[in-house]
Amino acid sequence: MQKLLIIFIFSLLGATSFAQKTVSVSKKFAATITAEDLSKHLYIVAGKEMEGRETASPGQRKAAAYIENHFASLGLKPGNNGSYQMTYPVYKDTVLGVDLMLDGKGFELNKDFVPSYYLNNNATNNFSEIVFVGHGIVDKDVDDYAGLDVAGKAVLIMDGAPADFKPSEAGYMASSGMYGKMRTARSKGAAAILISGGGFPRKSGKPAGAMSNDIFKAEVFPNIYTISDAAAKSIAGADWTAWKEAGKTAKVPGKVIQANLTVSFQKKTQELYSSNVLGILEGSDKSDEWLVVTAHYDHLGKDGDVIYYGADDDGSGTVSVLEIAEAFAKAKAAGKGPRRNILFMTVSGEEKGLWGSEYFSNHPSIPLDKVSADLNIDMIGRIDTERTSDDTTNYIYVVGDDKLSTELKPISEGVNKQFTKLVLDYKFNDPKDTERIYYRSDHYNFASKGVPIIFYYDGMLKADYHKPTDTPDKINYVLMAKRAQLVFHTAWEMANRDKMVARDKKLD
């Protein structure tokens, strides 16, 4: 009995010693993620030479080359079948001509109307009548199309809805919203859509062609034109003023307007490409399993000579991935490599609609069912200017850790408590979050495939968000390093634990 007790005590001391050594190792390599190194990388990634890193641009390709060279210098293996880059197609339109004419008289682009550059296709249509369909709403007991035949015709739709109307769906799918009205008109067979709208005259200049990651659709929208109040009045005549007034509180009956309308939209489409950059650090005894660490390296590019630098969004996440990868590579070189493989991936196309991560999730280079989690970093270098708490210099928003696994949040909180002691703010985990932050970065394309995720975020900085003023000199590098170290410690725990994170919660 005494012998068994002695064995147990020595086993316990050995386990404690091992745990202490693991903690010590994690601290040692986390400390290599420094404010100085992050700054050095960021002044390059978010520098003038990268020209704002717009998807499928020369600046984006320069940034991709910089990231690839860094991964290669660390000894990471190429993450896409022998290549560090995973390319995907991008289609860019150039607008050749836009016309909207009534009875031979042309309306002026930006002053009287604007087309939907994203949805419109090459077409010139001539109509001898336009069907006014009131607010263009079909929902519950409301049908503005009742008794009207609009198949193959142009429709004129009023903006807004009667004051007491409540759509059955909220958000962009609402029947009274712009997109809802366009969907309804399409379902009714309209050939062209004119929707009255505000904000005229619009900013003039060369029309910007749309960019897409897929031009092949099961069905397409009719061409859409938002028109000014003055243009709507020219089309409808004297009735328009009365319809607008009546429409504030009630449904407005439809009417067929006799007039010769020409609508034309012409463009050419060029096929380009963009890429994700992938580097793999191989694991030891669990090399059939994976951890993924991601950030998006694209931004908005430039407008003429004005560069949108994207230092925080998401240069901060990009360079954090570079530094986290370097810390793990140094650990492996010292004989302390991870048990699981780690895929470090920076993606492009996030600002366009999560294109790069979507492409990867549909064409994965690793088995997604063997991915324990994705740790995604999108903006961790600044302080939320609307945050009123006292912890403005020691916090991070943690998003999505409660969505797909009951194990993620305890891991995250335990690691933070032990190492970084940041305030973990769960504001954006609220299902009622009006900004829908959980759905707006690349982790979501992993979550949609069932992979548990954590998203690290510093908050919406409205003063500089998506503006040329998001520059490297405004980054809080000390706080950024601490946040990146939290991601490293969390990754360390998850790459070395005995089991993959449980997938025990259903995707909403």
QUILIN-V629119 format. One record per run of one state. SS is the DSSP state (helix for helix, strand for strand, loop for the rest). FROM is the first residue (numbers start at 1). TO is the last residue. Records with the same first field share a line. If there is no record, write none. Layout:
SS=FROM-TO + FROM-TO
This chain:
loop=1-1 + 31-34 + 46-47 + 51-53 + 55-57 + 74-76 + 79-79 + 81-82 + 84-84 + 103-104 + 107-108 + 110-112 + 116-122 + 133-137 + 140-141 + 144-153 + 158-170 + 174-177 + 188-191 + 197-210 + 213-222 + 228-228 + 237-238 + 248-254 + 282-285 + 297-298 + 300-301 + 304-305 + 308-310 + 334-339 + 348-349 + 354-354 + 363-367 + 378-394 + 400-405 + 419-422 + 426-426 + 430-436 + 440-442 + 448-452 + 458-471 + 475-476 + 497-508
helix=2-30 + 35-45 + 48-50 + 58-73 + 171-173 + 178-187 + 229-236 + 239-247 + 311-333 + 350-353 + 355-362 + 368-370 + 406-418 + 427-429 + 437-439 + 443-447 + 472-474 + 477-496
strand=54-54 + 77-78 + 80-80 + 83-83 + 85-102 + 105-106 + 109-109 + 113-115 + 123-132 + 138-139 + 142-143 + 154-157 + 192-196 + 211-212 + 223-227 + 255-281 + 286-296 + 299-299 + 302-303 + 306-307 + 340-347 + 371-377 + 395-399 + 423-425 + 453-457
